[in-house]
Amino acid sequence: MSKLISKFVRVCREGATTDGRKITRQQIDEMASNYNPDIYGARIWLEHFRSLLPDGVFPAFGDVTALKADDDQEGKRILLAKLSPTSELLELNKRKQKVFTSIEMDPSFSDTKQAYMVGLAVTDSPASLGTEMLQFSQKNRDQFSQGTDIPNTVFSESVEVDELEFDEDSEEDDKPSLLSRIRELLSGQQRNQDQQLEDIESSLLALAETQQKIQGDLKEQSSNHTKFDDLENKLSELSTRLDSLTNQLSKDADTHHSARPSATGTEAALTDC
């Protein structure tokens, strides 16, 4: 996985340290030539603090990936470092916070017995913080990682770091640069957005067609319901007219009908005789 690596920045200058000792030209050359992050990598810390927990208040802010030595305009030996910062350190740098660096040097590292940079701190108080931190470290060794020999660790005077500049390409040439990855990501997002827009458009058209069909069905049902109501009204009207006609016929029959006279037969004639 490619990492964002800064260009070389000055992190140390030969001369006095916070506790009165000095960092010599030889020690700077030893740190530059001996540094190997695969053997012991120097991490970037805030004010020389280490957090015991990964999500603590003093996490690491990145790593030192390479060192080299050079001379400044005054002929003083300086130590230059390539940094792989976290996003938090980048944000601090943009806001001009923690713009000074102070290296942590072990003057007799492991079996080499030569100087080695074991850590790098970022700070805003170059004048007084180093001395205070050195006293704190002597009283509270457990605040620091177990990989360094605390009494022998030297904190350099802080030097100001300019705004970090980064190489466009990643650490490995055969891997895509961060810029190319961002471009690819953005183009992929654009393609995904275009596809999503097409899907949304198709869904909206299908929804509109369905809604139109439902409205047509509702209108048809409403029309059928109206026809049914009309038929029911006509049937009721016919039923009423039929009842009225039946009553009328019944009344007419009672008015014009006369009773048939009783038949007397032959017996009546015999009686008159």
C-alpha positions in Angstrom: 0.0 0.0 0.0 1.5 3.4 -1.0 2.2 6.0 1.7 2.5 9.7 1.6 6.1 10.6 2.0 7.5 14.1 2.6 10.6 15.6 1.0 13.6 15.9 3.2 13.1 18.4 6.0 15.6 19.6 8.6 15.0 18.1 12.1 18.2 18.6 13.9 21.4 20.8 13.9 24.6 20.1 15.6 25.1 21.9 18.9 23.5 22.1 22.3 20.7 20.0 23.6 18.0 20.8 26.1 20.0 19.4 29.0 23.3 21.1 28.1 24.8 18.2 26.2 25.8 18.5 22.6 24.9 16.7 19.5 28.1 16.4 17.4 28.8 16.2 13.7 29.8 12.6 14.2 26.6 11.7 15.9 24.5 13.3 13.1 26.5 11.3 10.5 26.0 8.1 12.6 22.3 8.7 12.8 22.1 9.3 9.1 24.1 6.2 8.1 22.7 3.8 10.7 19.0 4.6 10.5 17.0 1.6 9.3 13.2 1.7 9.9 13.0 -2.1 9.4 15.3 -2.6 12.4 14.1 0.2 14.6 11.7 2.9 13.2 11.5 6.3 14.8 7.9 7.4 15.3 6.6 10.9 15.4 5.1 12.0 18.8 3.4 15.0 20.3 5.6 16.8 22.8 7.6 13.5 23.4 4.6 11.8 25.0 3.6 8.2 24.2 0.1 6.9 24.8 -0.2 3.4 26.3 -3.5 2.9 24.4 -3.9 2.9 20.6 -6.8 5.4 20.9 -5.3 7.4 23.7 -4.8 11.2 23.8 -1.1 10.9 22.6 -1.1 8.6 19.6 1.7 8.5 17.1 1.5 11.1 14.3 3.5 9.1 11.7 7.0 7.7 11.0 10.4 8.7 10.0 11.2 6.8 6.8 14.7 8.0 6.0 17.6 10.2 7.3 20.5 12.0 5.7 23.2 14.4 6.8 24.2 17.7 5.2 25.8 21.1 6.0 23.8 24.3 6.3 24.9 27.8 5.1 26.9 28.3 8.3 28.8 25.1 7.9 26.9 23.4 10.7 26.0 19.7 10.3 22.2 19.1 10.0 20.1 16.0 10.0 17.3 15.8 7.4 14.4 13.4 7.6 11.7 12.1 5.3 8.4 11.9 7.2 5.3 9.8 6.6 2.7 11.8 8.6 -0.8 10.9 9.6 -3.7 13.1 8.5 -3.8 14.6 12.0 -0.2 15.8 11.6 -1.0 17.2 8.2 -3.9 19.2 9.6 -1.7 20.5 12.4 0.9 21.6 10.0 -1.6 23.4 7.8 -2.9 25.3 10.9 0.7 26.2 11.8 0.5 24.2 15.0 3.4 22.1 16.3 5.8 23.5 13.8 9.0 22.6 15.6 10.8 19.3 15.8 13.0 17.8 18.4 14.7 14.5 17.8 15.2 11.7 20.4 18.7 10.3 20.1 20.2 7.3 21.8 24.0 8.1 21.8 24.9 4.4 22.2 22.2 2.4 20.5 22.1 -1.4 21.0 25.2 -3.3 19.9 26.4 -0.6 17.5 27.5 1.8 20.3 26.8 4.6 17.9 24.2 7.3 17.8 20.7 6.4 16.6 17.5 8.4 16.3 14.8 6.6 18.2 12.0 9.2 17.9 10.9 12.6 16.7 8.6 15.0 18.5 6.6 18.0 17.2 6.2 20.9 19.5 5.2 24.6 19.8 7.4 25.5 22.7 11.0 25.1 21.6 12.5 27.4 24.3 11.3 25.7 27.5 9.6 22.5 26.6 12.7 20.4 26.1 14.1 21.0 29.5 10.8 20.4 31.2 10.2 17.2 29.2 13.7 16.0 30.1 13.0 16.4 33.8 9.6 14.8 33.4 11.1 11.8 31.6 13.6 11.2 34.4 10.8 11.2 37.0 8.2 9.3 35.0 9.9 6.7 32.8 6.7 4.7 32.3 5.3 7.6 30.2 7.7 6.5 27.4 7.9 3.5 25.2 10.0 0.5 26.5 12.2 0.5 23.4 14.5 3.4 24.5 17.0 3.8 27.2 15.4 6.9 28.9 18.3 8.2 30.9 20.6 8.1 27.9 18.1 9.5 25.4 19.0 13.0 24.3 16.4 15.5 23.2 17.7 18.0 20.7 16.9 21.7 20.6 13.8 22.2 18.6 14.0 23.5 15.0 11.2 25.0 12.9 9.9 22.9 10.1 8.5 24.6 7.0 5.2 23.5 5.5 5.6 19.9 4.4 6.0 19.2 0.7 5.4 15.8 -0.7 6.6 13.9 -3.7 3.8 13.1 -6.1 4.9 9.5 -6.5 4.6 6.9 -3.7 7.4 5.1 -2.0 7.3 2.3 -4.6 7.6 3.3 -8.2 5.6 0.3 -9.4 2.6 1.3 -7.4 0.2 4.1 -8.4 0.8 7.5 -6.9 -1.7 9.1 -4.4 -2.7 11.6 -7.0 -3.5 8.9 -9.6 -5.4 6.9 -7.0 -7.5 10.0 -6.1 -8.2 10.6 -9.8 -9.2 7.0 -10.3 -11.4 7.1 -7.2 -13.1 10.3 -8.4 -13.6 8.9 -11.9 -15.0 5.7 -10.4 -17.3 7.7 -8.2 -18.5 9.7 -11.3 -19.2 6.4 -13.1 -21.1 5.1 -10.1 -23.1 8.4 -9.9 -23.9 8.2 -13.6 -25.1 4.6 -13.2 -27.1 5.6 -10.1 -28.7 8.5 -12.0 -29.7 6.1 -14.8 -31.2 3.6 -12.4 -33.1 6.4 -10.6 -34.4 7.7 -13.9 -35.6 4.3 -15.0 -37.3 3.7 -11.6 -39.1 7.1 -11.8 -40.4 6.3 -15.3 -41.6 2.9 -14.2 -43.3 4.5 -11.2 -44.9 7.2 -13.4 -46.3 4.5 -15.7 -47.6 2.5 -12.8 -49.2 5.5 -11.3 -50.9 6.4 -14.6 -52.3 2.9 -15.0 -53.6 3.0 -11.4 -55.3 6.4 -12.1 -56.9 4.9 -15.3 -58.2 1.9 -13.4 -59.6 4.2 -10.7 -61.4 6.3 -13.3 -62.8 3.1 -14.9 -64.0 1.9 -11.6 -65.5 5.2 -10.8 -67.3 5.2 -14.2 -68.6 1.7 -13.6 -69.8 2.7 -10.1 -71.6 5.7 -11.6 -73.3 3.4 -14.2 -74.3 1.0 -11.4 -75.8 3.9 -9.4 -77.8 5.0 -12.5 -79.0 1.5 -13.1 -80.0 1.1 -9.5 -81.9 4.4 -9.6 -83.7 3.4 -12.8 -84.7 0.0 -11.3 -86.0 1.8 -8.2 -88.0 4.2 -10.4 -89.4 1.2 -12.4 -90.3 -0.5 -9.1 -92.1 2.6 -7.9 -94.0 3.0 -11.1 -95.0 -0.7 -11.0 -96.3 -0.4 -7.5 -98.3 2.7 -8.5 -99.8 1.0 -11.5 -100.7 -2.0 -9.5 -102.5 0.1 -6.9 -104.3 2.0 -9.7 -105.6 -1.1 -11.3 -106.8 -2.4 -8.0 -108.8 0.7 -7.4 -110.4 0.7 -10.9 -111.5 -2.9 -10.5 -113.4 -2.1 -7.3 -115.3 0.9 -8.8 -116.7 -0.7 -12.1 -117.5 -4.3 -10.8 -121.2 -5.3 -9.9 -122.3 -8.4 -8.1 -124.1 -11.2 -10.0 -127.8 -11.8 -9.0 -128.6 -15.0 -7.2 -130.1 -17.9 -9.3 -133.6 -19.0 -8.1 -133.9 -22.2 -10.1 -137.1 -24.3 -10.6 -138.0 -24.5 -7.0 -139.2 -20.9 -7.0 -141.5 -21.5 -9.9 -143.1 -24.4 -8.2 -143.8 -22.4 -5.2 -145.7 -19.7 -7.1 -148.1 -22.3 -8.4 
